[in-house]
């Protein structure tokens, strides 16, 4: 399973089933991450939700939201998928971006969420408190991973300032953890199921610890595209919302479509815990993340302006 996960990549439009968008359709490329979170956009393409709105959709893979933001600004991507902490960090730096649709949310359930901090089965780490002073893998630094992991450690009575965060891509984390390159790894599905299949344990449900029904990520665009092509943004948002609703109602299809943009085997996909895909952003949870990020120095001496960032 770990070997298969290392090869996980996002497919372009020619690699996944789709409904032809028709002549004259607007070509749109979206920067995504090859994880379960973005299954709705692939399902939406398969179901023709974008094509029916005149959008010829393609997806390209990035390691994390922090890496996707520059691609949106440069025009490499018209839209991108990112965790909300990275988006807030960009906003505090006056990066001209705007959220246009919800992305994914935590289930809010301990032992039944789609992301958590994992360790090897024989690790001496038994709780979030024990992560203090340890080396912990996250997919990108200064994002929702390290922010929420710190909160888990803090709530457990540990000192989060002593954690050493190491940047490793999600697909590489199970192997890095197994090889002892890190003491713990914050992973989301499908990497979470792979770590468990290797005998790993979850020691912290960081999304659950951070805020109830946490909004984890969102789709965004540049303010330039929003100003120049408001109709395109409107059509993308409508198609994305329809995709989120469809994914919520068809979990079996979510597990199937994951096989079209990663090389995860069916057994692993069947074992995964799926996230939630509401169309509405939980603004209270984003405000909590903003407070956590500010207190931990993620945004420097600035405070995210959520009115400018969120729809």
C-alpha positions in Angstrom: 0.0 0.0 0.0 2.8 2.4 0.9 4.5 1.8 -2.5 1.2 2.5 -4.3 0.7 5.7 -2.3 4.1 7.0 -3.2 3.0 6.9 -6.8 -0.2 8.8 -6.2 -0.6 11.7 -8.6 -3.4 13.9 -9.8 -4.6 13.2 -13.3 -5.2 15.7 -16.1 -8.4 15.9 -18.0 -7.3 13.2 -20.4 -6.9 10.7 -17.5 -10.3 10.7 -15.9 -13.8 10.1 -17.2 -15.6 13.3 -18.2 -18.5 14.7 -20.1 -17.3 16.8 -23.1 -17.7 20.5 -22.4 -18.5 21.2 -26.0 -17.1 23.8 -28.4 -16.6 27.2 -27.1 -16.2 26.0 -23.5 -13.9 28.0 -21.2 -10.7 26.0 -20.3 -10.2 26.0 -16.6 -7.3 24.5 -14.6 -7.6 23.9 -10.9 -4.7 23.3 -8.6 -5.5 20.4 -6.2 -3.8 18.0 -3.8 -4.0 14.2 -4.5 -6.0 13.4 -1.4 -9.6 12.4 -0.6 -10.6 16.1 0.1 -10.8 16.9 -3.6 -12.9 13.9 -4.7 -16.0 16.1 -5.3 -14.4 18.1 -8.1 -13.4 14.9 -9.9 -16.9 13.5 -9.4 -18.4 16.8 -10.6 -16.3 16.5 -13.8 -17.5 12.9 -14.3 -21.1 13.9 -13.8 -20.9 16.9 -16.2 -21.6 19.6 -13.7 -18.8 21.8 -15.1 -19.4 20.9 -18.7 -23.0 21.8 -18.5 -21.9 25.3 -17.4 -19.5 25.7 -20.3 -16.4 24.8 -18.3 -13.7 22.5 -19.8 -12.1 21.4 -16.5 -8.7 20.0 -15.8 -6.9 19.4 -12.5 -3.1 19.7 -11.7 -1.5 18.5 -8.5 0.4 20.5 -5.9 2.0 19.4 -2.6 -0.2 21.8 -0.6 -2.3 25.0 -0.5 0.7 27.2 0.1 2.3 25.9 -3.2 -1.0 26.3 -5.1 -1.6 30.0 -4.2 1.3 31.2 -6.4 0.0 29.2 -9.3 -3.4 30.9 -9.0 -1.8 34.3 -8.9 0.4 33.6 -12.0 -2.6 32.3 -14.0 -1.2 28.8 -14.1 -4.5 27.8 -12.3 -7.7 29.7 -12.6 -8.8 28.2 -9.3 -7.1 26.4 -6.5 -7.8 24.2 -3.4 -6.1 25.2 -0.1 -6.4 24.8 3.6 -7.9 27.9 5.1 -4.8 28.7 7.3 -2.7 29.1 4.2 -5.3 31.3 2.6 -5.5 33.4 5.7 -1.7 33.7 5.7 -1.8 34.9 2.1 -4.5 37.4 2.9 -2.4 38.9 5.8 0.4 39.4 3.2 -2.1 41.3 0.9 -2.1 38.5 -1.7 -5.1 39.2 -3.9 -7.2 36.1 -3.5 -10.9 35.3 -2.7 -12.6 32.1 -1.5 -15.4 31.1 -4.0 -16.6 27.7 -2.6 -16.2 25.4 0.4 -13.8 22.6 0.1 -14.0 20.0 2.9 -14.9 19.8 6.6 -14.0 17.6 9.6 -16.5 15.0 10.7 -16.0 16.4 14.2 -15.8 12.9 15.6 -12.9 11.4 17.7 -11.8 8.1 16.2 -13.8 8.8 13.1 -12.3 11.7 11.3 -10.3 11.8 8.0 -7.1 13.2 9.4 -5.0 12.8 12.5 -1.5 12.7 14.0 0.0 9.2 13.6 2.9 7.3 15.1 4.4 3.8 14.6 2.8 1.0 16.5 5.8 0.6 18.9 6.3 4.4 19.4 6.6 5.6 23.0 4.3 8.5 22.1 0.9 7.7 23.6 -0.9 11.1 23.5 -0.8 14.5 22.0 1.1 15.7 25.1 3.9 13.4 24.2 4.4 15.2 20.8 6.1 18.1 22.6 9.8 18.1 21.6 9.3 15.6 18.8 9.7 15.8 15.0 6.3 15.9 13.3 5.7 15.8 9.5 3.2 18.1 7.9 2.6 18.6 4.2 3.5 22.3 4.2 4.6 24.6 7.0 2.5 27.4 8.4 -0.8 25.7 7.4 -3.7 24.1 9.1 -1.7 21.0 10.0 0.9 22.6 12.3 -1.7 25.1 13.6 -4.2 22.4 14.7 -1.5 20.0 15.9 -0.2 22.7 18.3 -3.8 23.0 19.6 -4.0 19.3 20.3 -0.7 19.4 22.2 -1.8 22.5 24.1 -5.1 21.0 25.1 -3.4 17.8 26.3 -1.1 19.8 28.6 2.1 19.8 26.4 4.2 22.6 25.1 3.6 23.1 21.4 6.5 25.5 21.0 9.0 22.7 21.3 7.6 20.7 18.3 9.9 20.5 15.2 7.7 20.5 12.1 9.1 18.9 9.0 7.7 19.4 5.5 6.9 16.1 3.7 4.3 15.4 1.0 1.3 13.4 2.1 2.0 10.5 -0.2 5.6 10.1 1.2 4.6 10.4 4.9 3.8 6.7 5.6 7.2 5.6 4.4 8.9 8.4 6.2 7.2 7.5 9.5 7.9 3.8 9.0 11.6 4.6 8.4 11.9 6.7 11.5 12.6 9.9 9.7 10.0 11.6 11.9 8.5 10.8 15.2 5.0 11.4 14.1 3.1 12.4 10.9 0.0 14.4 10.5 -1.9 12.7 7.7 -5.2 12.8 6.0 -6.9 10.1 3.9 -5.9 8.0 2.1 -2.5 8.3 3.8 -4.2 7.8 7.2 -5.5 4.3 6.2 -2.1 3.4 4.8 -0.4 4.2 8.1 -3.0 2.2 10.0 -2.4 -0.7 7.7 1.2 -0.7 8.6 0.3 -0.9 12.3 0.4 2.8 13.0 -1.7 4.5 15.6 -3.5 7.9 15.9 -2.5 9.9 19.0 -4.3 13.1 18.2 -7.4 14.1 16.3 -6.2 17.6 15.6 -9.2 18.8 13.5 -11.6 17.7 16.2 -9.5 19.4 18.9 -9.3 22.7 17.0 -13.0 23.5 16.6 -16.5 21.9 16.2 -17.3 21.0 12.6 -14.1 22.6 11.4 -14.0 24.0 7.8 -10.6 22.6 6.7 -10.1 23.9 3.1 -11.8 25.9 0.4 -11.6 26.7 -3.3 -10.3 30.1 -4.2 -9.4 32.4 -7.1 -7.5 35.6 -7.7 -9.3 38.9 -7.3 -8.1 39.7 -10.9 -10.1 36.8 -12.3 -13.1 37.6 -10.1 -13.1 41.2 -11.5 -12.4 40.2 -15.1 -14.6 37.1 -15.4 -17.3 37.2 -12.7 -19.6 35.0 -14.7 -17.0 32.3 -15.0 -16.4 32.4 -11.2 -20.2 32.2 -10.7 -20.5 29.1 -12.9 -17.5 27.4 -11.3 -19.0 28.0 -7.8 -22.4 26.6 -8.9 -20.7 23.5 -10.3 -18.5 23.1 -7.3 -21.5 23.3 -4.9 -23.4 20.7 -6.9 -20.3 18.5 -6.8 -20.0 18.8 -3.0 -23.6 17.8 -2.6 -23.2 14.9 -5.0 -20.2 13.6 -3.1 -22.0 13.8 0.2 -24.8 11.7 -1.2 -22.7 9.1 -3.0 -19.9 7.9 -0.7 -19.3 4.7 -2.8 -18.6 6.9 -5.9 -16.2 9.0 -3.9 -14.1 5.8 -3.1 -14.2 4.8 -6.8 -13.2 8.2 -8.2 -10.2 8.3 -5.8 -8.8 5.5 -7.9 -8.8 7.8 -11.0 -6.4 10.4 -9.6 -4.3 8.3 -7.3 -2.9 4.8 -7.4 -4.5 3.7 -4.1 -5.8 0.2 -4.2 -9.5 -0.6 -3.6 -8.9 -2.2 -0.2 -7.4 1.0 1.1 -10.1 3.1 -0.4 -12.8 1.0 1.2 -11.2 1.4 4.6 -11.0 5.2 4.5 -13.0 7.5 6.7 -14.6 10.1 4.5 -14.8 13.8 5.4 -17.9 16.0 5.1 -18.5 18.2 2.1 -21.0 20.9 3.1 -21.6 23.8 0.7 -21.5 26.3 3.5 -18.3 27.5 5.2 -18.3 27.3 9.0 -17.2 30.9 9.6 -17.0 30.4 13.4 -14.4 27.6 12.9 -12.4 29.7 10.5 -12.4 32.5 13.1 -11.0 30.0 15.6 -8.3 29.0 13.2 -7.5 32.7 12.7 -7.1 33.2 16.5 -4.9 30.0 16.9 -2.7 31.1 14.0 -2.3 34.6 15.4 -1.5 33.3 18.9 1.1 30.9 17.4 2.7 33.6 15.3 1.7 32.1 11.9 0.6 35.5 10.6 3.3 37.5 12.2 1.9 40.6 13.8 -1.2 40.7 11.5 -4.7 39.5 11.8 -6.5 37.9 8.9 -9.3 40.0 7.4 -12.0 37.3 6.9 -14.4 39.8 5.4 -12.0 40.2 2.5 -11.2 36.5 2.2 -14.5 34.7 2.6 -17.5 35.1 0.3 
